[in-house]
Amino acid sequence: MGGEGIAYHDADAINHGSGELNYKPEQCEAGVPAYVCHFRENEGVDISYVKKNLDLNHANGVAPEWQQLYIGWTEDGEWTNYTVEVKKAGTYRIVAMYSNLGQTIQFSLITSPPPTASFRSTPQSSFLSRTPGLACLAHLNKADCGEITFPQAGRQLLTLHYRQGNNLAYFGLRARG
């Protein structure tokens, strides 16, 4: 909730997935509810869904679920905010799925209230780019991207900054253990 400049920033006001691509012939597949096919079609953030005839008809490192929503058509400087309810202070692994180009998704963190959480990338070069901050290589489809430490429990705001060509289906935080 919140729209452009609050919940997300997109380079233009067109939803290139739900509001554009999915209106083309055969893009809104049979059996897919209109809610999924045209999810947030009038908002600028570019959202579509995993299609049988495009996304699941070839080998993937990890098979996404049919109709899984994802953010795509990203440009440098675009971002989305996610509210995370941290149940217990500590360190969590960040796992993300997936992106289509050999680019990176950079995770930066804003917390409210302070103090700011800290994060570090996983030192495996096969999973990470050499860019500053926390980043996942996109071509693996699903990757353990690094760790984030929340010094306190409670509501946190996580901001994901994108690079051109990223598709992000989801990310998850798993307690390190």
C-alpha positions as CSV (number, residue, x, y, z in Angstrom):
1,M,0.0,0.0,0.0
2,G,1.1,3.5,-0.5
3,G,1.8,3.8,-4.3
4,E,4.6,5.5,-6.2
5,G,7.3,7.1,-4.0
6,I,6.0,5.4,-0.8
7,A,5.7,1.7,-1.5
8,Y,7.7,1.6,-4.6
9,H,9.5,3.7,-7.3
10,D,9.1,2.9,-11.0
11,A,10.8,4.7,-13.9
12,D,7.4,5.2,-15.6
13,A,3.7,5.0,-14.8
14,I,3.0,1.9,-17.0
15,N,2.6,-1.6,-15.5
16,H,4.5,-3.4,-18.4
17,G,3.3,-6.8,-17.1
18,S,-0.3,-6.9,-15.9
19,G,-1.3,-3.6,-17.6
20,E,0.4,-4.2,-20.9
21,L,1.9,-7.6,-21.7
22,N,-0.9,-9.6,-20.3
23,Y,-3.4,-7.9,-22.7
24,K,-1.6,-9.4,-25.7
25,P,-3.0,-12.6,-27.3
26,E,-2.2,-15.8,-25.3
27,Q,-0.6,-13.9,-22.4
28,C,-3.5,-14.3,-20.0
29,E,-3.6,-18.1,-20.0
30,A,-6.8,-20.1,-19.7
31,G,-7.6,-20.9,-16.0
32,V,-5.7,-17.9,-14.7
33,P,-8.1,-15.6,-12.7
34,A,-8.3,-12.0,-13.9
35,Y,-7.1,-10.9,-10.5
36,V,-3.8,-12.7,-11.2
37,C,-3.5,-11.8,-14.9
38,H,-4.1,-8.1,-14.3
39,F,-2.8,-7.7,-10.8
40,R,-2.4,-4.0,-10.0
41,E,-2.6,-3.2,-13.7
42,N,-3.1,0.5,-13.1
43,E,-0.1,1.0,-10.9
44,G,3.4,1.7,-12.2
45,V,5.2,-1.2,-10.5
46,D,5.7,-3.8,-13.3
47,I,4.0,-7.1,-12.1
48,S,3.2,-10.2,-14.1
49,Y,2.8,-13.9,-13.3
50,V,4.6,-17.2,-14.2
51,K,3.1,-18.6,-17.3
52,K,3.1,-22.3,-18.5
53,N,3.7,-21.3,-22.1
54,L,6.6,-19.0,-21.5
55,D,8.2,-19.6,-18.1
56,L,7.6,-23.3,-17.5
57,N,8.3,-24.6,-21.0
58,H,12.1,-24.7,-20.5
59,A,14.6,-25.7,-17.9
60,N,14.9,-23.5,-14.8
61,G,17.4,-23.8,-12.0
62,V,14.4,-23.9,-9.7
63,A,10.9,-24.4,-11.0
64,P,8.7,-21.5,-9.9
65,E,5.0,-22.1,-9.2
66,W,2.5,-21.5,-12.0
67,Q,0.8,-18.1,-11.4
68,Q,3.5,-16.9,-9.0
69,L,3.5,-13.2,-9.2
70,Y,6.8,-11.4,-9.9
71,I,8.2,-7.9,-10.4
72,G,10.0,-7.5,-13.7
73,W,10.9,-4.9,-16.4
74,T,13.1,-3.2,-13.8
75,E,15.3,-0.3,-14.5
76,D,18.3,1.0,-12.4
77,G,17.1,3.1,-9.5
78,E,13.7,1.4,-9.1
79,W,12.8,0.0,-5.6
80,T,10.1,-1.6,-3.5
81,N,9.4,-1.5,0.2
82,Y,8.5,-4.5,2.3
83,T,7.3,-4.5,5.9
84,V,8.8,-7.3,7.9
85,E,7.6,-8.2,11.4
86,V,10.7,-9.5,13.2
87,K,9.6,-11.9,15.9
88,K,13.0,-12.3,17.5
89,A,16.2,-10.2,17.2
90,G,19.0,-12.1,15.5
91,T,20.6,-13.0,12.2
92,Y,18.6,-14.3,9.3
93,R,19.5,-15.7,5.9
94,I,18.1,-14.0,2.8
95,V,16.9,-16.3,0.1
96,A,15.6,-14.8,-3.2
97,M,14.0,-16.2,-6.3
98,Y,14.7,-15.3,-9.3
99,S,15.9,-13.0,-12.0
100,N,16.4,-13.3,-15.7
101,L,19.6,-11.5,-16.5
102,G,23.1,-11.8,-15.1
103,Q,22.5,-8.6,-13.1
104,T,22.1,-8.1,-9.4
105,I,19.4,-7.2,-7.0
106,Q,20.7,-5.0,-4.2
107,F,19.1,-5.2,-0.8
108,S,19.4,-2.1,1.3
109,L,17.8,-1.7,4.7
110,I,15.8,1.1,6.3
111,T,14.4,0.4,9.7
112,S,11.8,2.1,11.8
113,P,12.4,2.7,14.6
114,P,16.2,2.8,14.6
115,P,18.7,1.2,15.2
116,T,19.5,0.1,11.7
117,A,19.9,-3.6,11.0
118,S,23.1,-4.7,9.4
119,F,23.7,-7.1,6.6
120,R,26.5,-9.0,4.9
121,S,26.7,-10.9,1.6
122,T,27.5,-14.6,1.4
123,P,31.2,-14.9,0.4
124,Q,30.5,-17.5,-2.3
125,S,31.4,-15.9,-5.6
126,S,29.2,-18.4,-7.5
127,F,26.2,-16.8,-5.7
128,L,27.2,-13.2,-5.4
129,S,28.3,-10.4,-7.6
130,R,31.3,-8.2,-6.7
131,T,29.1,-5.1,-6.2
132,P,28.9,-3.3,-2.9
133,G,26.2,-4.1,-0.5
134,L,24.1,-7.3,-0.6
135,A,23.5,-8.7,-4.0
136,C,22.4,-12.0,-5.7
137,L,23.4,-13.2,-9.1
138,A,20.3,-13.5,-11.2
139,H,21.0,-16.4,-13.4
140,L,20.7,-19.0,-10.7
141,N,16.9,-18.6,-10.3
142,K,17.2,-19.1,-6.5
143,A,20.0,-18.1,-4.2
144,D,21.1,-17.7,-0.6
145,C,22.0,-14.0,-0.9
146,G,23.5,-13.3,2.5
147,E,22.5,-12.5,6.0
148,I,20.8,-9.6,7.7
149,T,21.0,-9.0,11.5
150,F,18.1,-7.3,13.3
151,P,19.3,-6.1,16.7
152,Q,15.7,-5.9,18.0
153,A,12.3,-7.5,17.3
154,G,9.5,-5.5,15.8
155,R,8.3,-4.0,12.6
156,Q,11.1,-3.2,10.1
157,L,11.0,-1.7,6.6
158,L,13.1,-3.5,4.0
159,T,13.8,-1.7,0.8
160,L,14.9,-3.6,-2.3
161,H,16.8,-1.7,-5.0
162,Y,16.7,-3.1,-8.5
163,R,19.0,-3.1,-11.5
164,Q,17.9,-3.2,-15.1
165,G,16.6,-6.6,-16.1
166,N,15.8,-8.1,-12.7
167,N,12.7,-10.3,-12.2
168,L,12.0,-10.9,-8.5
169,A,9.4,-13.5,-7.6
170,Y,10.0,-13.5,-3.8
171,F,12.5,-13.3,-1.0
172,G,12.4,-14.9,2.3
173,L,14.2,-14.5,5.7
174,R,15.2,-17.6,7.5
175,A,16.6,-17.7,11.0
176,R,20.3,-18.7,10.9
177,G,20.8,-21.8,12.9
